[in-house]
Amino acid sequence: MGIIERFEDEYLEVSRSRATVRELLELFAGSILFVLVASGLAYVLLDGTVAFAVAGLLTVIFAITFVSQAYWSLTGRDDYTQ
């Protein structure tokens, strides 16, 4: 089994299971921390406007990710078992 097949198997295993509330909270906290660090670095290295744009873009991306994970935690991922 090659490395690509191992990654695929791990991805499918994680995707089949439902996310718990703890995992959702970890995702939420990690997202906030990531946005703060990334925008802070952008502010220091580039400019305040760029930092604001980075924070806004990352917030949108993580919000979509969080909503989709919350949806899949409620409904399950039975589509991967087929």
mmCIF file of the N, C-alpha and C atoms, coordinates in Angstrom:
data_MODEL
# 
_entry.id   MODEL 
# 
loop_
_atom_site.group_PDB 
_atom_site.id 
_atom_site.type_symbol 
_atom_site.label_atom_id 
_atom_site.label_alt_id 
_atom_site.label_comp_id 
_atom_site.label_asym_id 
_atom_site.label_entity_id 
_atom_site.label_seq_id 
_atom_site.pdbx_PDB_ins_code 
_atom_site.Cartn_x 
_atom_site.Cartn_y 
_atom_site.Cartn_z 
_atom_site.occupancy 
_atom_site.B_iso_or_equiv 
_atom_site.pdbx_formal_charge 
_atom_site.auth_seq_id 
_atom_site.auth_comp_id 
_atom_site.auth_asym_id 
_atom_site.auth_atom_id 
_atom_site.pdbx_PDB_model_num 
ATOM 1   N N  . MET A 1 1  ? 0.856   -1.169 0.000  1.00 0.00 ? 1  MET A N  1 
ATOM 2   C CA . MET A 1 1  ? 0.000   0.000  0.000  1.00 0.00 ? 1  MET A CA 1 
ATOM 3   C C  . MET A 1 1  ? 0.902   1.232  0.000  1.00 0.00 ? 1  MET A C  1 
ATOM 4   N N  . GLY A 1 2  ? 0.654   2.117  -0.943 1.00 0.00 ? 2  GLY A N  1 
ATOM 5   C CA . GLY A 1 2  ? 1.447   3.334  -1.052 1.00 0.00 ? 2  GLY A CA 1 
ATOM 6   C C  . GLY A 1 2  ? 0.961   4.421  -0.121 1.00 0.00 ? 2  GLY A C  1 
ATOM 7   N N  . ILE A 1 3  ? 1.694   5.499  -0.117 1.00 0.00 ? 3  ILE A N  1 
ATOM 8   C CA . ILE A 1 3  ? 1.371   6.607  0.799  1.00 0.00 ? 3  ILE A CA 1 
ATOM 9   C C  . ILE A 1 3  ? 0.053   7.264  0.432  1.00 0.00 ? 3  ILE A C  1 
ATOM 10  N N  . ILE A 1 4  ? -0.261  7.329  -0.846 1.00 0.00 ? 4  ILE A N  1 
ATOM 11  C CA . ILE A 1 4  ? -1.525  7.953  -1.264 1.00 0.00 ? 4  ILE A CA 1 
ATOM 12  C C  . ILE A 1 4  ? -2.709  7.132  -0.776 1.00 0.00 ? 4  ILE A C  1 
ATOM 13  N N  . GLU A 1 5  ? -2.603  5.817  -0.862 1.00 0.00 ? 5  GLU A N  1 
ATOM 14  C CA . GLU A 1 5  ? -3.688  4.959  -0.376 1.00 0.00 ? 5  GLU A CA 1 
ATOM 15  C C  . GLU A 1 5  ? -3.855  5.081  1.135  1.00 0.00 ? 5  GLU A C  1 
ATOM 16  N N  . ARG A 1 6  ? -2.752  5.247  1.841  1.00 0.00 ? 6  ARG A N  1 
ATOM 17  C CA . ARG A 1 6  ? -2.843  5.414  3.305  1.00 0.00 ? 6  ARG A CA 1 
ATOM 18  C C  . ARG A 1 6  ? -3.545  6.721  3.664  1.00 0.00 ? 6  ARG A C  1 
ATOM 19  N N  . PHE A 1 7  ? -3.190  7.807  2.955  1.00 0.00 ? 7  PHE A N  1 
ATOM 20  C CA . PHE A 1 7  ? -3.869  9.074  3.196  1.00 0.00 ? 7  PHE A CA 1 
ATOM 21  C C  . PHE A 1 7  ? -5.353  8.970  2.873  1.00 0.00 ? 7  PHE A C  1 
ATOM 22  N N  . GLU A 1 8  ? -5.673  8.280  1.795  1.00 0.00 ? 8  GLU A N  1 
ATOM 23  C CA . GLU A 1 8  ? -7.078  8.121  1.414  1.00 0.00 ? 8  GLU A CA 1 
ATOM 24  C C  . GLU A 1 8  ? -7.834  7.326  2.477  1.00 0.00 ? 8  GLU A C  1 
ATOM 25  N N  . ASP A 1 9  ? -7.236  6.248  2.960  1.00 0.00 ? 9  ASP A N  1 
ATOM 26  C CA . ASP A 1 9  ? -7.886  5.441  4.000  1.00 0.00 ? 9  ASP A CA 1 
ATOM 27  C C  . ASP A 1 9  ? -8.095  6.247  5.279  1.00 0.00 ? 9  ASP A C  1 
ATOM 28  N N  . GLU A 1 10 ? -7.087  7.031  5.680  1.00 0.00 ? 10 GLU A N  1 
ATOM 29  C CA . GLU A 1 10 ? -7.229  7.871  6.879  1.00 0.00 ? 10 GLU A CA 1 
ATOM 30  C C  . GLU A 1 10 ? -8.328  8.908  6.685  1.00 0.00 ? 10 GLU A C  1 
ATOM 31  N N  . TYR A 1 11 ? -8.352  9.543  5.519  1.00 0.00 ? 11 TYR A N  1 
ATOM 32  C CA . TYR A 1 11 ? -9.367  10.559 5.239  1.00 0.00 ? 11 TYR A CA 1 
ATOM 33  C C  . TYR A 1 11 ? -10.761 9.954  5.300  1.00 0.00 ? 11 TYR A C  1 
ATOM 34  N N  . LEU A 1 12 ? -10.940 8.795  4.692  1.00 0.00 ? 12 LEU A N  1 
ATOM 35  C CA . LEU A 1 12 ? -12.255 8.156  4.708  1.00 0.00 ? 12 LEU A CA 1 
ATOM 36  C C  . LEU A 1 12 ? -12.642 7.725  6.116  1.00 0.00 ? 12 LEU A C  1 
ATOM 37  N N  . GLU A 1 13 ? -11.684 7.257  6.894  1.00 0.00 ? 13 GLU A N  1 
ATOM 38  C CA . GLU A 1 13 ? -11.985 6.848  8.266  1.00 0.00 ? 13 GLU A CA 1 
ATOM 39  C C  . GLU A 1 13 ? -12.446 8.034  9.102  1.00 0.00 ? 13 GLU A C  1 
ATOM 40  N N  . VAL A 1 14 ? -11.767 9.158  8.981  1.00 0.00 ? 14 VAL A N  1 
ATOM 41  C CA . VAL A 1 14 ? -12.153 10.356 9.721  1.00 0.00 ? 14 VAL A CA 1 
ATOM 42  C C  . VAL A 1 14 ? -13.486 10.881 9.221  1.00 0.00 ? 14 VAL A C  1 
ATOM 43  N N  . SER A 1 15 ? -13.704 10.834 7.921  1.00 0.00 ? 15 SER A N  1 
ATOM 44  C CA . SER A 1 15 ? -14.925 11.386 7.336  1.00 0.00 ? 15 SER A CA 1 
ATOM 45  C C  . SER A 1 15 ? -16.155 10.560 7.679  1.00 0.00 ? 15 SER A C  1 
ATOM 46  N N  . ARG A 1 16 ? -15.981 9.265  7.902  1.00 0.00 ? 16 ARG A N  1 
ATOM 47  C CA . ARG A 1 16 ? -17.133 8.414  8.223  1.00 0.00 ? 16 ARG A CA 1 
ATOM 48  C C  . ARG A 1 16 ? -17.693 8.705  9.607  1.00 0.00 ? 16 ARG A C  1 
ATOM 49  N N  . SER A 1 17 ? -16.835 9.060  10.526 1.00 0.00 ? 17 SER A N  1 
ATOM 50  C CA . SER A 1 17 ? -17.293 9.241  11.895 1.00 0.00 ? 17 SER A CA 1 
ATOM 51  C C  . SER A 1 17 ? -17.887 10.633 12.090 1.00 0.00 ? 17 SER A C  1 
ATOM 52  N N  . ARG A 1 18 ? -18.762 10.717 13.045 1.00 0.00 ? 18 ARG A N  1 
ATOM 53  C CA . ARG A 1 18 ? -19.376 12.000 13.369 1.00 0.00 ? 18 ARG A CA 1 
ATOM 54  C C  . ARG A 1 18 ? -18.451 12.799 14.282 1.00 0.00 ? 18 ARG A C  1 
ATOM 55  N N  . ALA A 1 19 ? -18.426 14.094 14.050 1.00 0.00 ? 19 ALA A N  1 
ATOM 56  C CA . ALA A 1 19 ? -17.619 14.971 14.898 1.00 0.00 ? 19 ALA A CA 1 
ATOM 57  C C  . ALA A 1 19 ? -18.330 15.152 16.239 1.00 0.00 ? 19 ALA A C  1 
ATOM 58  N N  . THR A 1 20 ? -17.560 15.164 17.293 1.00 0.00 ? 20 THR A N  1 
ATOM 59  C CA . THR A 1 20 ? -18.128 15.382 18.616 1.00 0.00 ? 20 THR A CA 1 
ATOM 60  C C  . THR A 1 20 ? -18.120 16.877 18.924 1.00 0.00 ? 20 THR A C  1 
ATOM 61  N N  . VAL A 1 21 ? -18.786 17.239 19.989 1.00 0.00 ? 21 VAL A N  1 
ATOM 62  C CA . VAL A 1 21 ? -18.822 18.638 20.406 1.00 0.00 ? 21 VAL A CA 1 
ATOM 63  C C  . VAL A 1 21 ? -17.407 19.101 20.757 1.00 0.00 ? 21 VAL A C  1 
ATOM 64  N N  . ARG A 1 22 ? -16.648 18.233 21.374 1.00 0.00 ? 22 ARG A N  1 
ATOM 65  C CA . ARG A 1 22 ? -15.264 18.584 21.725 1.00 0.00 ? 22 ARG A CA 1 
ATOM 66  C C  . ARG A 1 22 ? -14.454 18.887 20.460 1.00 0.00 ? 22 ARG A C  1 
ATOM 67  N N  . GLU A 1 23 ? -14.598 18.067 19.433 1.00 0.00 ? 23 GLU A N  1 
ATOM 68  C CA . GLU A 1 23 ? -13.867 18.300 18.189 1.00 0.00 ? 23 GLU A CA 1 
ATOM 69  C C  . GLU A 1 23 ? -14.298 19.604 17.526 1.00 0.00 ? 23 GLU A C  1 
ATOM 70  N N  . LEU A 1 24 ? -15.583 19.918 17.607 1.00 0.00 ? 24 LEU A N  1 
ATOM 71  C CA . LEU A 1 24 ? -16.059 21.181 17.050 1.00 0.00 ? 24 LEU A CA 1 
ATOM 72  C C  . LEU A 1 24 ? -15.504 22.369 17.826 1.00 0.00 ? 24 LEU A C  1 
ATOM 73  N N  . LEU A 1 25 ? -15.440 22.249 19.151 1.00 0.00 ? 25 LEU A N  1 
ATOM 74  C CA . LEU A 1 25 ? -14.860 23.323 19.956 1.00 0.00 ? 25 LEU A CA 1 
ATOM 75  C C  . LEU A 1 25 ? -13.361 23.480 19.696 1.00 0.00 ? 25 LEU A C  1 
ATOM 76  N N  . GLU A 1 26 ? -12.673 22.363 19.498 1.00 0.00 ? 26 GLU A N  1 
ATOM 77  C CA . GLU A 1 26 ? -11.257 22.437 19.152 1.00 0.00 ? 26 GLU A CA 1 
ATOM 78  C C  . GLU A 1 26 ? -11.060 23.124 17.801 1.00 0.00 ? 26 GLU A C  1 
ATOM 79  N N  . LEU A 1 27 ? -11.911 22.802 16.848 1.00 0.00 ? 27 LEU A N  1 
ATOM 80  C CA . LEU A 1 27 ? -11.847 23.447 15.536 1.00 0.00 ? 27 LEU A CA 1 
ATOM 81  C C  . LEU A 1 27 ? -12.107 24.941 15.664 1.00 0.00 ? 27 LEU A C  1 
ATOM 82  N N  . PHE A 1 28 ? -13.088 25.303 16.458 1.00 0.00 ? 28 PHE A N  1 
ATOM 83  C CA . PHE A 1 28 ? -13.424 26.711 16.656 1.00 0.00 ? 28 PHE A CA 1 
ATOM 84  C C  . PHE A 1 28 ? -12.275 27.475 17.324 1.00 0.00 ? 28 PHE A C  1 
ATOM 85  N N  . ALA A 1 29 ? -11.742 26.912 18.394 1.00 0.00 ? 29 ALA A N  1 
ATOM 86  C CA . ALA A 1 29 ? -10.640 27.574 19.106 1.00 0.00 ? 29 ALA A CA 1 
ATOM 87  C C  . ALA A 1 29 ? -9.386  27.644 18.239 1.00 0.00 ? 29 ALA A C  1 
ATOM 88  N N  . GLY A 1 30 ? -9.090  26.576 17.525 1.00 0.00 ? 30 GLY A N  1 
ATOM 89  C CA . GLY A 1 30 ? -7.938  26.578 16.636 1.00 0.00 ? 30 GLY A CA 1 
ATOM 90  C C  . GLY A 1 30 ? -8.089  27.580 15.514 1.00 0.00 ? 30 GLY A C  1 
ATOM 91  N N  . SER A 1 31 ? -9.302  27.727 15.011 1.00 0.00 ? 31 SER A N  1 
ATOM 92  C CA . SER A 1 31 ? -9.555  28.697 13.951 1.00 0.00 ? 31 SER A CA 1 
ATOM 93  C C  . SER A 1 31 ? -9.322  30.117 14.439 1.00 0.00 ? 31 SER A C  1 
ATOM 94  N N  . ILE A 1 32 ? -9.823  30.417 15.625 1.00 0.00 ? 32 ILE A N  1 
ATOM 95  C CA . ILE A 1 32 ? -9.631  31.762 16.188 1.00 0.00 ? 32 ILE A CA 1 
ATOM 96  C C  . ILE A 1 32 ? -8.149  32.032 16.408 1.00 0.00 ? 32 ILE A C  1 
ATOM 97  N N  . LEU A 1 33 ? -7.448  31.075 16.973 1.00 0.00 ? 33 LEU A N  1 
ATOM 98  C CA . LEU A 1 33 ? -6.017  31.244 17.205 1.00 0.00 ? 33 LEU A CA 1 
ATOM 99  C C  . LEU A 1 33 ? -5.260  31.438 15.894 1.00 0.00 ? 33 LEU A C  1 
ATOM 100 N N  . PHE A 1 34 ? -5.605  30.656 14.889 1.00 0.00 ? 34 PHE A N  1 
ATOM 101 C CA . PHE A 1 34 ? -4.941  30.762 13.593 1.00 0.00 ? 34 PHE A CA 1 
ATOM 102 C C  . PHE A 1 34 ? -5.181  32.127 12.953 1.00 0.00 ? 34 PHE A C  1 
ATOM 103 N N  . VAL A 1 35 ? -6.416  32.608 13.014 1.00 0.00 ? 35 VAL A N  1 
ATOM 104 C CA . VAL A 1 35 ? -6.734  33.919 12.444 1.00 0.00 ? 35 VAL A CA 1 
ATOM 105 C C  . VAL A 1 35 ? -5.966  35.016 13.174 1.00 0.00 ? 35 VAL A C  1 
ATOM 106 N N  . LEU A 1 36 ? -5.904  34.938 14.490 1.00 0.00 ? 36 LEU A N  1 
ATOM 107 C CA . LEU A 1 36 ? -5.178  35.953 15.260 1.00 0.00 ? 36 LEU A CA 1 
ATOM 108 C C  . LEU A 1 36 ? -3.682  35.959 14.938 1.00 0.00 ? 36 LEU A C  1 
ATOM 109 N N  . VAL A 1 37 ? -3.082  34.788 14.879 1.00 0.00 ? 37 VAL A N  1 
ATOM 110 C CA . VAL A 1 37 ? -1.646  34.708 14.590 1.00 0.00 ? 37 VAL A CA 1 
ATOM 111 C C  . VAL A 1 37 ? -1.359  35.154 13.159 1.00 0.00 ? 37 VAL A C  1 
ATOM 112 N N  . ALA A 1 38 ? -2.158  34.685 12.203 1.00 0.00 ? 38 ALA A N  1 
ATOM 113 C CA . ALA A 1 38 ? -1.924  35.049 10.802 1.00 0.00 ? 38 ALA A CA 1 
ATOM 114 C C  . ALA A 1 38 ? -2.111  36.542 10.567 1.00 0.00 ? 38 ALA A C  1 
ATOM 115 N N  . SER A 1 39 ? -3.153  37.113 11.144 1.00 0.00 ? 39 SER A N  1 
ATOM 116 C CA . SER A 1 39 ? -3.369  38.546 10.951 1.00 0.00 ? 39 SER A CA 1 
ATOM 117 C C  . SER A 1 39 ? -2.316  39.360 11.702 1.00 0.00 ? 39 SER A C  1 
ATOM 118 N N  . GLY A 1 40 ? -1.858  38.875 12.847 1.00 0.00 ? 40 GLY A N  1 
ATOM 119 C CA . GLY A 1 40 ? -0.785  39.547 13.570 1.00 0.00 ? 40 GLY A CA 1 
ATOM 120 C C  . GLY A 1 40 ? 0.514   39.552 12.782 1.00 0.00 ? 40 GLY A C  1 
ATOM 121 N N  . LEU A 1 41 ? 0.836   38.415 12.188 1.00 0.00 ? 41 LEU A N  1 
ATOM 122 C CA . LEU A 1 41 ? 2.032   38.353 11.347 1.00 0.00 ? 41 LEU A CA 1 
ATOM 123 C C  . LEU A 1 41 ? 1.901   39.254 10.118 1.00 0.00 ? 41 LEU A C  1 
ATOM 124 N N  . ALA A 1 42 ? 0.722   39.261 9.516  1.00 0.00 ? 42 ALA A N  1 
ATOM 125 C CA . ALA A 1 42 ? 0.511   40.128 8.360  1.00 0.00 ? 42 ALA A CA 1 
ATOM 126 C C  . ALA A 1 42 ? 0.632   41.593 8.753  1.00 0.00 ? 42 ALA A C  1 
ATOM 127 N N  . TYR A 1 43 ? 0.176   41.937 9.940  1.00 0.00 ? 43 TYR A N  1 
ATOM 128 C CA . TYR A 1 43 ? 0.280   43.323 10.413 1.00 0.00 ? 43 TYR A CA 1 
ATOM 129 C C  . TYR A 1 43 ? 1.740   43.722 10.624 1.00 0.00 ? 43 TYR A C  1 
ATOM 130 N N  . VAL A 1 44 ? 2.489   42.825 11.233 1.00 0.00 ? 44 VAL A N  1 
ATOM 131 C CA . VAL A 1 44 ? 3.896   43.120 11.511 1.00 0.00 ? 44 VAL A CA 1 
ATOM 132 C C  . VAL A 1 44 ? 4.719   43.155 10.225 1.00 0.00 ? 44 VAL A C  1 
ATOM 133 N N  . LEU A 1 45 ? 4.485   42.199 9.339  1.00 0.00 ? 45 LEU A N  1 
ATOM 134 C CA . LEU A 1 45 ? 5.305   42.082 8.142  1.00 0.00 ? 45 LEU A CA 1 
ATOM 135 C C  . LEU A 1 45 ? 4.843   42.969 6.994  1.00 0.00 ? 45 LEU A C  1 
ATOM 136 N N  . LEU A 1 46 ? 3.561   43.242 6.895  1.00 0.00 ? 46 LEU A N  1 
ATOM 137 C CA . LEU A 1 46 ? 3.061   43.972 5.732  1.00 0.00 ? 46 LEU A CA 1 
ATOM 138 C C  . LEU A 1 46 ? 2.418   45.294 6.130  1.00 0.00 ? 46 LEU A C  1 
ATOM 139 N N  . ASP A 1 47 ? 1.120   45.243 6.450  1.00 0.00 ? 47 ASP A N  1 
ATOM 140 C CA . ASP A 1 47 ? 0.406   46.485 6.719  1.00 0.00 ? 47 ASP A CA 1 
ATOM 141 C C  . ASP A 1 47 ? -0.896  46.159 7.445  1.00 0.00 ? 47 ASP A C  1 
ATOM 142 N N  . GLY A 1 48 ? -1.488  47.164 8.062  1.00 0.00 ? 48 GLY A N  1 
ATOM 143 C CA . GLY A 1 48 ? -2.754  46.972 8.766  1.00 0.00 ? 48 GLY A CA 1 
ATOM 144 C C  . GLY A 1 48 ? -3.890  46.607 7.845  1.00 0.00 ? 48 GLY A C  1 
ATOM 145 N N  . THR A 1 49 ? -3.909  47.186 6.651  1.00 0.00 ? 49 THR A N  1 
ATOM 146 C CA . THR A 1 49 ? -4.967  46.875 5.684  1.00 0.00 ? 49 THR A CA 1 
ATOM 147 C C  . THR A 1 49 ? -4.872  45.433 5.224  1.00 0.00 ? 49 THR A C  1 
ATOM 148 N N  . VAL A 1 50 ? -3.659  44.981 4.960  1.00 0.00 ? 50 VAL A N  1 
ATOM 149 C CA . VAL A 1 50 ? -3.458  43.589 4.547  1.00 0.00 ? 50 VAL A CA 1 
ATOM 150 C C  . VAL A 1 50 ? -3.837  42.644 5.680  1.00 0.00 ? 50 VAL A C  1 
ATOM 151 N N  . ALA A 1 51 ? -3.487  43.007 6.899  1.00 0.00 ? 51 ALA A N  1 
ATOM 152 C CA . ALA A 1 51 ? -3.834  42.173 8.053  1.00 0.00 ? 51 ALA A CA 1 
ATOM 153 C C  . ALA A 1 51 ? -5.342  42.058 8.210  1.00 0.00 ? 51 ALA A C  1 
ATOM 154 N N  . PHE A 1 52 ? -6.045  43.154 7.971  1.00 0.00 ? 52 PHE A N  1 
ATOM 155 C CA . PHE A 1 52 ? -7.502  43.128 8.049  1.00 0.00 ? 52 PHE A CA 1 
ATOM 156 C C  . PHE A 1 52 ? -8.089  42.234 6.951  1.00 0.00 ? 52 PHE A C  1 
ATOM 157 N N  . ALA A 1 53 ? -7.520  42.310 5.750  1.00 0.00 ? 53 ALA A N  1 
ATOM 158 C CA . ALA A 1 53 ? -7.981  41.467 4.645  1.00 0.00 ? 53 ALA A CA 1 
ATOM 159 C C  . ALA A 1 53 ? -7.706  39.993 4.923  1.00 0.00 ? 53 ALA A C  1 
ATOM 160 N N  . VAL A 1 54 ? -6.531  39.698 5.461  1.00 0.00 ? 54 VAL A N  1 
ATOM 161 C CA . VAL A 1 54 ? -6.185  38.313 5.805  1.00 0.00 ? 54 VAL A CA 1 
ATOM 162 C C  . VAL A 1 54 ? -7.142  37.781 6.868  1.00 0.00 ? 54 VAL A C  1 
ATOM 163 N N  . ALA A 1 55 ? -7.403  38.579 7.889  1.00 0.00 ? 55 ALA A N  1 
ATOM 164 C CA . ALA A 1 55 ? -8.315  38.150 8.953  1.00 0.00 ? 55 ALA A CA 1 
ATOM 165 C C  . ALA A 1 55 ? -9.721  37.912 8.414  1.00 0.00 ? 55 ALA A C  1 
ATOM 166 N N  . GLY A 1 56 ? -10.189 38.789 7.544  1.00 0.00 ? 56 GLY A N  1 
ATOM 167 C CA . GLY A 1 56 ? -11.527 38.627 6.969  1.00 0.00 ? 56 GLY A CA 1 
ATOM 168 C C  . GLY A 1 56 ? -11.638 37.385 6.103  1.00 0.00 ? 56 GLY A C  1 
ATOM 169 N N  . LEU A 1 57 ? -10.639 37.174 5.253  1.00 0.00 ? 57 LEU A N  1 
ATOM 170 C CA . LEU A 1 57 ? -10.663 36.005 4.368  1.00 0.00 ? 57 LEU A CA 1 
ATOM 171 C C  . LEU A 1 57 ? -10.595 34.703 5.165  1.00 0.00 ? 57 LEU A C  1 
ATOM 172 N N  . LEU A 1 58 ? -9.707  34.658 6.137  1.00 0.00 ? 58 LEU A N  1 
ATOM 173 C CA . LEU A 1 58 ? -9.593  33.445 6.954  1.00 0.00 ? 58 LEU A CA 1 
ATOM 174 C C  . LEU A 1 58 ? -10.841 33.202 7.791  1.00 0.00 ? 58 LEU A C  1 
ATOM 175 N N  . THR A 1 59 ? -11.471 34.270 8.258  1.00 0.00 ? 59 THR A N  1 
ATOM 176 C CA . THR A 1 59 ? -12.709 34.113 9.022  1.00 0.00 ? 59 THR A CA 1 
ATOM 177 C C  . THR A 1 59 ? -13.801 33.499 8.169  1.00 0.00 ? 59 THR A C  1 
ATOM 178 N N  . VAL A 1 60 ? -13.917 33.940 6.937  1.00 0.00 ? 60 VAL A N  1 
ATOM 179 C CA . VAL A 1 60 ? -14.924 33.372 6.022  1.00 0.00 ? 60 VAL A CA 1 
ATOM 180 C C  . VAL A 1 60 ? -14.628 31.897 5.756  1.00 0.00 ? 60 VAL A C  1 
ATOM 181 N N  . ILE A 1 61 ? -13.368 31.584 5.484  1.00 0.00 ? 61 ILE A N  1 
ATOM 182 C CA . ILE A 1 61 ? -12.998 30.196 5.197  1.00 0.00 ? 61 ILE A CA 1 
ATOM 183 C C  . ILE A 1 61 ? -13.268 29.295 6.391  1.00 0.00 ? 61 ILE A C  1 
ATOM 184 N N  . PHE A 1 62 ? -12.862 29.732 7.584  1.00 0.00 ? 62 PHE A N  1 
ATOM 185 C CA . PHE A 1 62 ? -13.079 28.904 8.766  1.00 0.00 ? 62 PHE A CA 1 
ATOM 186 C C  . PHE A 1 62 ? -14.559 28.833 9.152  1.00 0.00 ? 62 PHE A C  1 
ATOM 187 N N  . ALA A 1 63 ? -15.327 29.870 8.885  1.00 0.00 ? 63 ALA A N  1 
ATOM 188 C CA . ALA A 1 63 ? -16.765 29.822 9.166  1.00 0.00 ? 63 ALA A CA 1 
ATOM 189 C C  . ALA A 1 63 ? -17.441 28.772 8.293  1.00 0.00 ? 63 ALA A C  1 
ATOM 190 N N  . ILE A 1 64 ? -17.077 28.737 7.017  1.00 0.00 ? 64 ILE A N  1 
ATOM 191 C CA . ILE A 1 64 ? -17.635 27.719 6.115  1.00 0.00 ? 64 ILE A CA 1 
ATOM 192 C C  . ILE A 1 64 ? -17.227 26.327 6.581  1.00 0.00 ? 64 ILE A C  1 
ATOM 193 N N  . THR A 1 65 ? -15.970 26.172 6.963  1.00 0.00 ? 65 THR A N  1 
ATOM 194 C CA . THR A 1 65 ? -15.491 24.882 7.451  1.00 0.00 ? 65 THR A CA 1 
ATOM 195 C C  . THR A 1 65 ? -16.230 24.455 8.713  1.00 0.00 ? 65 THR A C  1 
ATOM 196 N N  . PHE A 1 66 ? -16.412 25.385 9.638  1.00 0.00 ? 66 PHE A N  1 
ATOM 197 C CA . PHE A 1 66 ? -17.085 25.063 10.894 1.00 0.00 ? 66 PHE A CA 1 
ATOM 198 C C  . PHE A 1 66 ? -18.545 24.680 10.662 1.00 0.00 ? 66 PHE A C  1 
ATOM 199 N N  . VAL A 1 67 ? -19.234 25.429 9.813  1.00 0.00 ? 67 VAL A N  1 
ATOM 200 C CA . VAL A 1 67 ? -20.642 25.122 9.528  1.00 0.00 ? 67 VAL A CA 1 
ATOM 201 C C  . VAL A 1 67 ? -20.767 23.760 8.852  1.00 0.00 ? 67 VAL A C  1 
ATOM 202 N N  . SER A 1 68 ? -19.879 23.458 7.911  1.00 0.00 ? 68 SER A N  1 
ATOM 203 C CA . SER A 1 68 ? -19.964 22.159 7.242  1.00 0.00 ? 68 SER A CA 1 
ATOM 204 C C  . SER A 1 68 ? -19.663 21.018 8.207  1.00 0.00 ? 68 SER A C  1 
ATOM 205 N N  . GLN A 1 69 ? -18.679 21.211 9.094  1.00 0.00 ? 69 GLN A N  1 
ATOM 206 C CA . GLN A 1 69 ? -18.384 20.171 10.072 1.00 0.00 ? 69 GLN A CA 1 
ATOM 207 C C  . GLN A 1 69 ? -19.536 19.984 11.058 1.00 0.00 ? 69 GLN A C  1 
ATOM 208 N N  . ALA A 1 70 ? -20.173 21.068 11.453 1.00 0.00 ? 70 ALA A N  1 
ATOM 209 C CA . ALA A 1 70 ? -21.336 20.953 12.343 1.00 0.00 ? 70 ALA A CA 1 
ATOM 210 C C  . ALA A 1 70 ? -22.470 20.222 11.647 1.00 0.00 ? 70 ALA A C  1 
ATOM 211 N N  . TYR A 1 71 ? -22.669 20.507 10.374 1.00 0.00 ? 71 TYR A N  1 
ATOM 212 C CA . TYR A 1 71 ? -23.715 19.815 9.609  1.00 0.00 ? 71 TYR A CA 1 
ATOM 213 C C  . TYR A 1 71 ? -23.419 18.318 9.531  1.00 0.00 ? 71 TYR A C  1 
ATOM 214 N N  . TRP A 1 72 ? -22.181 17.972 9.192  1.00 0.00 ? 72 TRP A N  1 
ATOM 215 C CA . TRP A 1 72 ? -21.842 16.555 9.069  1.00 0.00 ? 72 TRP A CA 1 
ATOM 216 C C  . TRP A 1 72 ? -21.854 15.856 10.421 1.00 0.00 ? 72 TRP A C  1 
ATOM 217 N N  . SER A 1 73 ? -21.608 16.586 11.489 1.00 0.00 ? 73 SER A N  1 
ATOM 218 C CA . SER A 1 73 ? -21.668 15.942 12.803 1.00 0.00 ? 73 SER A CA 1 
ATOM 219 C C  . SER A 1 73 ? -23.102 15.585 13.169 1.00 0.00 ? 73 SER A C  1 
ATOM 220 N N  . LEU A 1 74 ? -24.048 16.366 12.676 1.00 0.00 ? 74 LEU A N  1 
ATOM 221 C CA . LEU A 1 74 ? -25.455 16.063 12.937 1.00 0.00 ? 74 LEU A CA 1 
ATOM 222 C C  . LEU A 1 74 ? -25.992 14.960 12.042 1.00 0.00 ? 74 LEU A C  1 
ATOM 223 N N  . THR A 1 75 ? -25.590 14.972 10.786 1.00 0.00 ? 75 THR A N  1 
ATOM 224 C CA . THR A 1 75 ? -26.168 14.038 9.816  1.00 0.00 ? 75 THR A CA 1 
ATOM 225 C C  . THR A 1 75 ? -25.354 12.782 9.629  1.00 0.00 ? 75 THR A C  1 
ATOM 226 N N  . GLY A 1 76 ? -24.075 12.800 9.963  1.00 0.00 ? 76 GLY A N  1 
ATOM 227 C CA . GLY A 1 76 ? -23.216 11.639 9.725  1.00 0.00 ? 76 GLY A CA 1 
ATOM 228 C C  . GLY A 1 76 ? -22.712 11.647 8.303  1.00 0.00 ? 76 GLY A C  1 
ATOM 229 N N  . ARG A 1 77 ? -21.823 10.739 8.008  1.00 0.00 ? 77 ARG A N  1 
ATOM 230 C CA . ARG A 1 77 ? -21.220 10.682 6.681  1.00 0.00 ? 77 ARG A CA 1 
ATOM 231 C C  . ARG A 1 77 ? -21.445 9.323  6.063  1.00 0.00 ? 77 ARG A C  1 
ATOM 232 N N  . ASP A 1 78 ? -22.676 8.900  5.958  1.00 0.00 ? 78 ASP A N  1 
ATOM 233 C CA . ASP A 1 78 ? -22.983 7.589  5.390  1.00 0.00 ? 78 ASP A CA 1 
ATOM 234 C C  . ASP A 1 78 ? -22.661 7.505  3.911  1.00 0.00 ? 78 ASP A C  1 
ATOM 235 N N  . ASP A 1 79 ? -22.514 8.648  3.236  1.00 0.00 ? 79 ASP A N  1 
ATOM 236 C CA . ASP A 1 79 ? -22.232 8.620  1.818  1.00 0.00 ? 79 ASP A CA 1 
ATOM 237 C C  . ASP A 1 79 ? -20.844 8.053  1.517  1.00 0.00 ? 79 ASP A C  1 
ATOM 238 N N  . TYR A 1 80 ? -19.946 8.024  2.497  1.00 0.00 ? 80 TYR A N  1 
ATOM 239 C CA . TYR A 1 80 ? -18.615 7.477  2.266  1.00 0.00 ? 80 TYR A CA 1 
ATOM 240 C C  . TYR A 1 80 ? -18.575 5.962  2.378  1.00 0.00 ? 80 TYR A C  1 
ATOM 241 N N  . THR A 1 81 ? -19.592 5.363  2.926  1.00 0.00 ? 81 THR A N  1 
ATOM 242 C CA . THR A 1 81 ? -19.591 3.907  3.078  1.00 0.00 ? 81 THR A CA 1 
ATOM 243 C C  . THR A 1 81 ? -20.001 3.208  1.804  1.00 0.00 ? 81 THR A C  1 
ATOM 244 N N  . GLN A 1 82 ? -20.517 3.921  0.846  1.00 0.00 ? 82 GLN A N  1 
ATOM 245 C CA . GLN A 1 82 ? -20.983 3.296  -0.394 1.00 0.00 ? 82 GLN A CA 1 
ATOM 246 C C  . GLN A 1 82 ? -19.854 3.011  -1.332 1.00 0.00 ? 82 GLN A C  1 
# 
